[in-house]
Amino acid sequence: MTTLPKSLPLETPRLAPIRRSPLPRILLWLAVMVVTLWVLYPFAWAVITSFKTQRQALEPTFVPFLQFQPSLENWGAELGLGGRETAFALGNSIMISVGATLLATLLGTLTGYALARFRYGIGNRNIVSWVMSQRFLPPVATLIPFFLFMQRLKLIDTVPGMILVNTTFTLPFAILIMRDFFADFPEEIEEAALVDGASPLQIFLRVALPLATPALTAAAIICFAFAWNEYLFASVMAPKDAKPYTFLVASTSTVRGVHFGYLATRMLIAITLPVVLSLFVQRYIVRGLTLGAVKG
Amino acid sequence: MYKKTRARYFFLMPGIIWILAFTIFPLIYSLYLSFTNANMRNFNRGWDVIGLENYASIPSDLRVGETVVTSVYLTLGSTAVTLVLGTFVAWLFNHNLPGLRIFRGILTMPLFAAPIALGFMGLILFNETSGSINSFIRGLGGQGVRWMTDSWSARTAVLLLDAWQWTPFVFIIVLAAMQSIPDELYEAARLDTASGWPIFRHITFPLIAPALGTVALLRLVETFKILDIPLSMLGGGPGSATQTYSYYVYITGLRSFNMGYASSLAYILVIIAIIISSIYFWRIRARFE
């Protein structure tokens, strides 16, 4: 079995190698613009639609004020008059995501550190592969037993129950992001502390953890995004009292028929937080999403 | 380092026990359920073990065939589209243009949007009369596509939306692979040829191929689980055209409460997942010692 060099660069030091482009720059920029437009267009269209009344939303107009008179009707309905349900669901989403993030990051940091620093009889590689394999598991396969267990534990439709579910799904990400970080991190500093007579726990808390803040932030943001976006388990286990915002969004069309502007408003509220947070973890996205399989 | 200290178990075990308790245990229970006739009616007074009966009835379930066709179409289609587009965008971003870093951030935004919400975005964009995609097609002189009412068009709409969300994933991974290719290789090649395509074909592509393989596997597994987008976009319709296999398991188990049968359907999925993840680990194992 070949082993890759242990000290692959933590991040690619330069954005792009200096090489002459085979195409004129103008063409390249044009292509980059087209690609950016293609990514941003749906978001932009949703923003425009959210300021339209139902009748306006049925016409393909783009420019507010010139082509149509923008209206705050949808935002008002979601955040103003109908705001109580929204606030309730958003509150649940925040409690669930923050709770799951804290738990997953805590457990993930401990286990990730363990897998990077110690050796286990069963083989570290096997443990890592097994943790990774959790991602391949189809969620529908655990949905039914989870539902039955939660019912038995009386955790159906409770925030703690949903925290438990989301911690389970995000934990592998936290473990592998943290393992990768600690594995790339030189052991010498910790060894020096060991020589000074510090215990493993002291070394972890006083030496390793403070240095891991960037990776910890990345792991937390990725866990948060996954928990925030979770819908499947919420639809089964949190239909009422612990209803998160994704569930509220999904129930939109059945409540009001297809009301495009309103739908766009809710969609935007649902996606904003994780999308904005993701901009802060660019360095870790590649590894985070491939569970460390690819170095970014 | 201190490889044999007892403290190592204190660090490892909490996370491992958590995963064991909340994923392995449910999986075993799910396997048991798949051999029973658990359903809504006998849910409270207990169900019977019926052996392989659930599995035996899968081949004659017409809905299974239909949902598998949808899932396979979406999985292969979306994986192919994301690989091609993602590689192209990565190639663009592998040029030395100032300011590209900002655009890279913008391009990864779709990855973090909740799929359930994106389904609604699809509903707005692909709407047959007012949606901007049909407006665009008509603007070019074409005829509007019946995204919402024609089975294959609806499946394609779901496919395009999923591909839109996941192309950035392929993009960032392939870009990372491209950036790890040493400059010297390009410089040597440039002495022989001036055009970009032979360089891509003979140098870049062979060197990013392993990353492409990894990413293709990840995308295949992920897309086969797709459920949120078809659910919110068209409710599985028109008819049941956009119901995927996962979707069918979901409604069988938790809408019709036919839990025993749904568990057997789900287990087929688990077995496929185990096969694909074995291939995956065989490919990347070397990295984790």
Chai-1 contact restraints between the chains, C-beta under 6 A:
chainA,res_idxA,chainB,res_idxB,connection_type,confidence,min_distance_angstrom,max_distance_angstrom,comment,restraint_id
A,M1,B,A286,contact,1.0,0.0,6.0,A-B,restraint_1
A,T2,B,A286,contact,1.0,0.0,6.0,A-B,restraint_2
A,T3,B,E289,contact,1.0,0.0,6.0,A-B,restraint_3
A,L4,B,R287,contact,1.0,0.0,6.0,A-B,restraint_4
A,T12,B,Q179,contact,1.0,0.0,6.0,A-B,restraint_5
A,L15,B,R101,contact,1.0,0.0,6.0,A-B,restraint_6
A,A16,B,N94,contact,1.0,0.0,6.0,A-B,restraint_7
A,A16,B,N96,contact,1.0,0.0,6.0,A-B,restraint_8
A,P17,B,D183,contact,1.0,0.0,6.0,A-B,restraint_9
A,I18,B,N96,contact,1.0,0.0,6.0,A-B,restraint_10
A,R19,B,Y186,contact,1.0,0.0,6.0,A-B,restraint_11
A,S21,B,H95,contact,1.0,0.0,6.0,A-B,restraint_12
A,P22,B,G196,contact,1.0,0.0,6.0,A-B,restraint_13
A,L28,B,H95,contact,1.0,0.0,6.0,A-B,restraint_14
A,A31,B,L92,contact,1.0,0.0,6.0,A-B,restraint_15
A,V32,B,L92,contact,1.0,0.0,6.0,A-B,restraint_16
A,V32,B,F103,contact,1.0,0.0,6.0,A-B,restraint_17
A,V35,B,V89,contact,1.0,0.0,6.0,A-B,restraint_18
A,T36,B,F103,contact,1.0,0.0,6.0,A-B,restraint_19
A,T36,B,I106,contact,1.0,0.0,6.0,A-B,restraint_20
A,V39,B,L107,contact,1.0,0.0,6.0,A-B,restraint_21
A,P42,B,M121,contact,1.0,0.0,6.0,A-B,restraint_22
A,P42,B,L125,contact,1.0,0.0,6.0,A-B,restraint_23
A,W45,B,S132,contact,1.0,0.0,6.0,A-B,restraint_24
A,A46,B,M121,contact,1.0,0.0,6.0,A-B,restraint_25
A,T49,B,I124,contact,1.0,0.0,6.0,A-B,restraint_26
A,L58,B,S130,contact,1.0,0.0,6.0,A-B,restraint_27
A,P60,B,S132,contact,1.0,0.0,6.0,A-B,restraint_28
A,P60,B,S135,contact,1.0,0.0,6.0,A-B,restraint_29
A,L107,B,P14,contact,1.0,0.0,6.0,A-B,restraint_30
A,L107,B,G15,contact,1.0,0.0,6.0,A-B,restraint_31
A,L107,B,W18,contact,1.0,0.0,6.0,A-B,restraint_32
A,L110,B,F11,contact,1.0,0.0,6.0,A-B,restraint_33
A,L110,B,P14,contact,1.0,0.0,6.0,A-B,restraint_34
A,T111,B,L12,contact,1.0,0.0,6.0,A-B,restraint_35
A,T111,B,G15,contact,1.0,0.0,6.0,A-B,restraint_36
A,Y113,B,F11,contact,1.0,0.0,6.0,A-B,restraint_37
A,A114,B,R8,contact,1.0,0.0,6.0,A-B,restraint_38
A,A114,B,F11,contact,1.0,0.0,6.0,A-B,restraint_39
A,A114,B,L12,contact,1.0,0.0,6.0,A-B,restraint_40
A,R117,B,M1,contact,1.0,0.0,6.0,A-B,restraint_41
A,F118,B,R8,contact,1.0,0.0,6.0,A-B,restraint_42
A,R119,B,K3,contact,1.0,0.0,6.0,A-B,restraint_43
A,R125,B,F288,contact,1.0,0.0,6.0,A-B,restraint_44
A,R125,B,E289,contact,1.0,0.0,6.0,A-B,restraint_45
A,V128,B,F288,contact,1.0,0.0,6.0,A-B,restraint_46
A,S129,B,F281,contact,1.0,0.0,6.0,A-B,restraint_47
A,S133,B,S277,contact,1.0,0.0,6.0,A-B,restraint_48
A,Q134,B,T23,contact,1.0,0.0,6.0,A-B,restraint_49
A,F136,B,V221,contact,1.0,0.0,6.0,A-B,restraint_50
A,F136,B,A273,contact,1.0,0.0,6.0,A-B,restraint_51
A,F136,B,S277,contact,1.0,0.0,6.0,A-B,restraint_52
A,P138,B,K225,contact,1.0,0.0,6.0,A-B,restraint_53
A,P138,B,L269,contact,1.0,0.0,6.0,A-B,restraint_54
A,P138,B,A273,contact,1.0,0.0,6.0,A-B,restraint_55
A,V140,B,S246,contact,1.0,0.0,6.0,A-B,restraint_56
A,V140,B,V249,contact,1.0,0.0,6.0,A-B,restraint_57
A,V140,B,Y250,contact,1.0,0.0,6.0,A-B,restraint_58
A,V140,B,A266,contact,1.0,0.0,6.0,A-B,restraint_59
A,A141,B,S30,contact,1.0,0.0,6.0,A-B,restraint_60
A,A141,B,A266,contact,1.0,0.0,6.0,A-B,restraint_61
A,A141,B,L269,contact,1.0,0.0,6.0,A-B,restraint_62
A,A141,B,V270,contact,1.0,0.0,6.0,A-B,restraint_63
A,T142,B,P26,contact,1.0,0.0,6.0,A-B,restraint_64
A,I144,B,G253,contact,1.0,0.0,6.0,A-B,restraint_65
A,I144,B,M259,contact,1.0,0.0,6.0,A-B,restraint_66
A,I144,B,S263,contact,1.0,0.0,6.0,A-B,restraint_67
A,P145,B,P26,contact,1.0,0.0,6.0,A-B,restraint_68
A,P145,B,Y29,contact,1.0,0.0,6.0,A-B,restraint_69
A,P145,B,S30,contact,1.0,0.0,6.0,A-B,restraint_70
A,F146,B,P26,contact,1.0,0.0,6.0,A-B,restraint_71
A,T168,B,F22,contact,1.0,0.0,6.0,A-B,restraint_72
A,I175,B,G15,contact,1.0,0.0,6.0,A-B,restraint_73
A,E187,B,M1,contact,1.0,0.0,6.0,A-B,restraint_74
A,E191,B,M1,contact,1.0,0.0,6.0,A-B,restraint_75
A,P200,B,T5,contact,1.0,0.0,6.0,A-B,restraint_76
A,P200,B,A7,contact,1.0,0.0,6.0,A-B,restraint_77
A,A225,B,F112,contact,1.0,0.0,6.0,A-B,restraint_78
A,N229,B,A114,contact,1.0,0.0,6.0,A-B,restraint_79
A,Y231,B,I116,contact,1.0,0.0,6.0,A-B,restraint_80
A,Y231,B,D228,contact,1.0,0.0,6.0,A-B,restraint_81
A,V236,B,L254,contact,1.0,0.0,6.0,A-B,restraint_82
A,T246,B,A114,contact,1.0,0.0,6.0,A-B,restraint_83
A,T246,B,I116,contact,1.0,0.0,6.0,A-B,restraint_84
A,V249,B,A117,contact,1.0,0.0,6.0,A-B,restraint_85
A,A250,B,I116,contact,1.0,0.0,6.0,A-B,restraint_86
A,A250,B,S232,contact,1.0,0.0,6.0,A-B,restraint_87
A,F260,B,I124,contact,1.0,0.0,6.0,A-B,restraint_88
A,L263,B,F120,contact,1.0,0.0,6.0,A-B,restraint_89
A,A264,B,I124,contact,1.0,0.0,6.0,A-B,restraint_90
A,M267,B,A117,contact,1.0,0.0,6.0,A-B,restraint_91
A,M267,B,F120,contact,1.0,0.0,6.0,A-B,restraint_92
A,M267,B,M121,contact,1.0,0.0,6.0,A-B,restraint_93
A,A270,B,A114,contact,1.0,0.0,6.0,A-B,restraint_94
A,A270,B,A117,contact,1.0,0.0,6.0,A-B,restraint_95
A,I271,B,A113,contact,1.0,0.0,6.0,A-B,restraint_96
A,I271,B,A114,contact,1.0,0.0,6.0,A-B,restraint_97
A,I271,B,A117,contact,1.0,0.0,6.0,A-B,restraint_98
A,P274,B,F112,contact,1.0,0.0,6.0,A-B,restraint_99
A,V275,B,M109,contact,1.0,0.0,6.0,A-B,restraint_100
A,V275,B,F112,contact,1.0,0.0,6.0,A-B,restraint_101
A,V275,B,A113,contact,1.0,0.0,6.0,A-B,restraint_102
A,S278,B,F112,contact,1.0,0.0,6.0,A-B,restraint_103
A,L279,B,G105,contact,1.0,0.0,6.0,A-B,restraint_104
A,Q282,B,G105,contact,1.0,0.0,6.0,A-B,restraint_105
A,I285,B,T108,contact,1.0,0.0,6.0,A-B,restraint_106
A,I285,B,I172,contact,1.0,0.0,6.0,A-B,restraint_107
A,V286,B,I172,contact,1.0,0.0,6.0,A-B,restraint_108
A,V286,B,I173,contact,1.0,0.0,6.0,A-B,restraint_109
A,V286,B,A176,contact,1.0,0.0,6.0,A-B,restraint_110
A,A293,B,T214,contact,1.0,0.0,6.0,A-B,restraint_111
A,A293,B,I284,contact,1.0,0.0,6.0,A-B,restraint_112
A,V294,B,I173,contact,1.0,0.0,6.0,A-B,restraint_113
A,G296,B,A176,contact,1.0,0.0,6.0,A-B,restraint_114
